[in-house]
């Protein structure tokens, strides 16, 4: 589809990640499919069938609002999803094709939910219930360094020096580099694990000729929680949230935590202050406290 090849190119030029590119293309395709199925005017039929430049120029604010209303009312989409869809459409129609159709369209307010966190005993029980070295390392990295799951699974061996307490994450979210902390315990176990590796796969969490997918990582964490007997759904982001909360409990300055987590705005980091209840004093990786 020529138009979306153009979208892919423009997104690459401004430095969006592969995941963002796939997501933006997906939501733009869904929008056109919706218009083709739910509208009857001739120009929208033409758009659905040909998706040519003339069709693109016929998209109106009413079309955008109709689709957003469909997502909220019919699909029961969450505010975060609707905001993502709006960003994807806005990039294609406003940024690329200069259509002034988004003025006055309000973004839905984000849900103000406290992050779910795990206790130290719960993390320990998950690790105890995990037998393979690679899976245990993944859980330890997520909890001990606070990486996003997409960042953890794509981490390469040459990005980590097991003699250093810090490492640099290359091209993280927003295509930005940042430093993150490495637990002493993780570095020791990683050093031992890599010595047993016979393959030439560059990724720490390898899978065949590539790396584990985010979905595979989510399954590893979820299964570890089930084996540990935790009576609630557990996902990778809960380990990141637990990392942030433990740093706050340890007295680490919130600006430092913002930098480590890679948050654009400190207000994103401040949500963890609402679940932080301790003040333990020493600053170290939470993994070393298990």
C-alpha atoms as one frame of an Amber mdcrd trajectory, in Angstrom:
protein
   0.000   0.000   0.000   1.865   3.026  -1.324   0.472   5.614   1.076   1.527
   3.622   4.109   4.980   3.018   2.680   5.220   6.794   2.664   3.988   6.877
   6.252   6.599   4.295   7.225   9.332   6.359   5.620   8.270   9.588   7.344
   8.088   7.870  10.738  11.597   6.479  10.263  12.923   9.908   9.330  11.678
  11.451  12.590  13.162   8.567  14.559  10.152   6.562  15.728  10.750   3.002
  16.890   9.773  -0.038  14.827   6.950  -0.740  17.278   5.555   2.780  16.899
   5.762   2.509  13.114   3.843  -0.771  13.099   1.261   0.663  15.499   0.687
   3.864  13.502   0.272   1.926  10.245  -2.100  -0.528  11.920  -4.373   2.194
  13.289  -4.446   4.082   9.994  -5.465   0.896   8.197  -8.183   0.262  10.769
  -9.503   3.789  10.260  -9.801   3.336   6.501 -11.468  -0.045   6.951 -13.991
   1.547   9.295 -14.790   4.297   6.791 -15.226   1.764   4.013 -17.651  -0.290
   6.102 -19.629   2.445   7.818 -19.930   5.314   5.375 -21.841   5.651   2.138
 -20.655   8.819   0.427 -18.920   8.458  -2.913 -15.644  10.043  -1.898 -15.289
   7.668   1.061 -15.962   4.660  -1.158 -13.228   5.896  -3.435 -10.878   6.286
  -0.475 -11.614   2.783   0.787 -11.001   1.237  -2.629  -8.141   3.287  -4.034
  -6.598   5.159  -1.088  -5.170   7.683  -3.502  -4.172  11.294  -2.884  -7.577
  12.655  -3.874  -9.222  10.308  -1.372  -6.893  11.352   1.413  -7.766  15.007
   0.868 -11.458  14.237   1.303 -11.106  13.067   4.916 -12.976  15.417   7.242
 -13.084  16.160  10.921 -16.461  14.459  10.990 -14.818  11.226   9.783 -12.233
  11.421  12.558 -14.828  12.104  15.243 -17.061   9.330  13.937 -14.223   6.831
  14.265 -13.170   8.019  17.722 -16.786   7.779  18.891 -16.900   4.236  17.504
 -13.779   3.304  19.470 -15.116   4.747  22.724 -18.767   3.691  22.488 -18.695
   0.474  20.474 -15.205  -0.890  21.061 -14.970   0.321  24.683 -11.406   1.412
  23.991  -9.474   2.862  26.904  -8.373   6.529  26.855  -4.750   5.526  26.269
  -5.741   3.559  23.166  -7.897   6.395  21.803  -5.053   8.858  22.348  -2.684
   6.552  20.476  -5.109   6.243  17.571  -5.512  10.009  17.469  -1.737  10.475
  17.369  -1.442   7.968  14.516  -4.164   9.644  12.442  -2.881  13.105  13.212
   0.617  12.247  12.018  -0.684  10.885   8.725  -3.359  13.431   7.886  -2.085
  16.591   9.566   1.707  16.259   9.727   2.150  14.528   6.375  -0.817  15.705
   4.313  -1.432  19.083   5.956  -5.156  18.598   6.532  -6.375  21.133   9.138
  -9.031  18.796  10.528  -7.880  18.152  14.091  -8.492  21.575  15.635 -11.029
  21.271  18.417 -10.782  17.485  18.747 -10.204  16.852  22.429  -8.173  13.961
  23.705  -9.878  11.780  26.323  -8.527  12.176  29.825  -6.143   9.473  30.905
  -7.310   7.075  33.566  -5.723   7.923  36.896  -4.924   4.466  38.189  -2.196
   3.744  40.691   0.494   1.425  39.329   0.307  -2.162  40.525   3.419  -3.290
  42.353   4.809  -6.508  43.801   6.233  -6.973  47.264   9.815  -8.151  47.696
   8.522 -11.502  48.939   6.371 -11.893  45.822   9.328 -11.185  43.514  11.479
 -13.606  45.489   8.837 -16.306  45.245   8.635 -15.788  41.463  12.390 -16.179
  41.134  12.383 -19.265  43.347   9.667 -20.779  41.143  11.641 -20.105  37.928
  14.131 -22.805  37.023  15.716 -21.838  33.690  18.620 -19.416  33.880  17.467
 -17.261  30.979  13.961 -16.792  32.350  15.272 -16.016  35.820  17.685 -13.456
  34.355  14.835 -11.761  32.537  12.810 -11.351  35.731  15.891 -10.127  37.590
  16.663  -7.538  34.920  13.099  -6.201  34.818  12.947  -5.876  38.594  16.588
  -4.985  39.183  16.986  -2.336  36.483  13.440  -1.168  35.712  13.660  -1.611
  31.951  10.587  -1.714  29.765   9.947  -5.207  28.440  10.695  -4.060  24.870
  14.039  -2.698  26.071  14.936  -5.816  28.036  14.288  -8.358  25.286  16.316
  -6.373  22.731  19.301  -5.845  25.044  22.519  -6.999  23.369  25.478  -8.645
  25.034  27.831  -5.862  23.958  25.662  -3.268  25.727  26.458  -4.727  29.150
  29.834  -4.814  30.830  29.426  -7.189  33.762  32.218  -5.370  35.632  30.283
  -2.094  35.637  27.284  -1.058  37.773  25.820   1.037  34.961  25.054   0.326
  31.317  23.808   2.420  28.419  20.565   1.541  26.723  20.896   2.407  23.046
  17.843   3.798  21.245  15.290   3.209  23.970  11.791   4.673  23.883  11.747
   7.784  21.727  14.984   6.563  20.098  16.999   8.023  22.986  20.009   6.596
  24.802  19.997   6.473  28.585  21.886   4.910  31.456  20.420   2.256  33.706
  21.671   0.488  36.811  22.800  -3.128  36.923  22.416  -5.170  40.082  25.546
  -6.839  41.432  23.546 -10.048  41.644  22.384  -9.778  38.025  25.886  -9.046
  36.715  27.316 -12.082  38.487  24.620 -14.403  37.156  24.783 -12.913  33.653
  28.542 -13.479  33.533  28.024 -17.129  34.449  25.147 -17.552  31.993  26.996
 -16.073  29.018  29.902 -18.468  29.580  27.529 -21.365  28.904  26.265 -19.887
  25.640  27.580 -21.611  22.505  25.600 -19.641  19.928  26.573 -16.385  18.206
  23.243 -14.641  18.797  24.039 -11.055  19.946  20.994 -10.767  22.204  21.087
 -11.699  25.889  17.570 -13.093  25.698  17.961 -14.958  22.446  15.330 -16.966
  20.647  16.410 -18.855  17.545  18.166 -16.262  15.350  16.521 -13.276  17.007
  15.446 -12.206  20.498  12.492 -13.067  22.703   9.376 -11.152  21.776   7.627
  -8.922  24.292   4.740 -11.382  24.280   7.051 -14.286  25.124   8.529 -12.249
  27.970   5.052 -11.439  29.287   4.254 -15.151  29.253   7.433 -15.958  31.187
   6.552 -13.446  33.911   2.901 -14.495  34.063   3.801 -18.179  34.343   6.371
 -17.468  37.050   3.703 -15.704  39.100   1.309 -18.612  38.660   3.944 -21.126
  39.745   4.693 -18.925  42.758   1.031 -19.067  43.756   0.296 -15.361  43.320
  -3.456 -14.940  43.115  -3.526 -12.050  40.639  -2.417 -11.388  37.078   1.218
 -10.300  36.917   2.843  -8.646  33.911   6.259  -7.227  33.087   5.368  -3.603
  33.787   4.578  -4.514  37.407   8.259  -5.391  37.860   9.259  -1.984  36.452
   6.732  -0.269  38.734   8.036  -2.247  41.706  11.586  -1.179  40.839  10.574
   2.488  40.804   8.651   2.196  44.059  11.541   0.479  45.821  13.929   3.229
  44.716  11.574   5.832  46.169  11.345   3.813  49.373  15.143   3.822  49.486
  15.275   7.615  49.374  16.452   8.025  45.764  15.647  11.477  44.382  12.673
  11.420  42.042  14.641  13.235  39.327  17.208  10.427  39.361  14.431   7.858
  39.062  12.944   9.824  36.173  16.292   9.625  34.360  16.745   5.912  35.043
  13.223   5.071  33.876  13.509   7.289  30.809  10.388   9.332  31.553   9.959
  12.489  29.496   8.009  14.248  32.258   8.610  13.959  35.990   4.841  13.863
  36.517   4.894  10.345  35.062   7.427   9.341  37.703   5.557  11.090  40.514
   2.688   8.611  40.326   4.949   6.144  42.138   5.078   8.441  45.152   1.461
   7.488  45.799   2.364   3.839  46.337   5.651   4.474  48.144   5.312   4.050
  51.906   8.846   3.431  53.190  12.031   5.447  53.667  14.889   2.977  54.027
  17.873   5.191  53.310  20.449   3.276  51.225  20.355   3.607  47.465  20.890
   0.291  45.651  19.161  -1.970  43.177  16.070  -3.623  44.696  17.260  -6.961
  43.290  20.159  -6.965  45.764  17.680  -6.810  48.653  16.046 -10.130  47.876
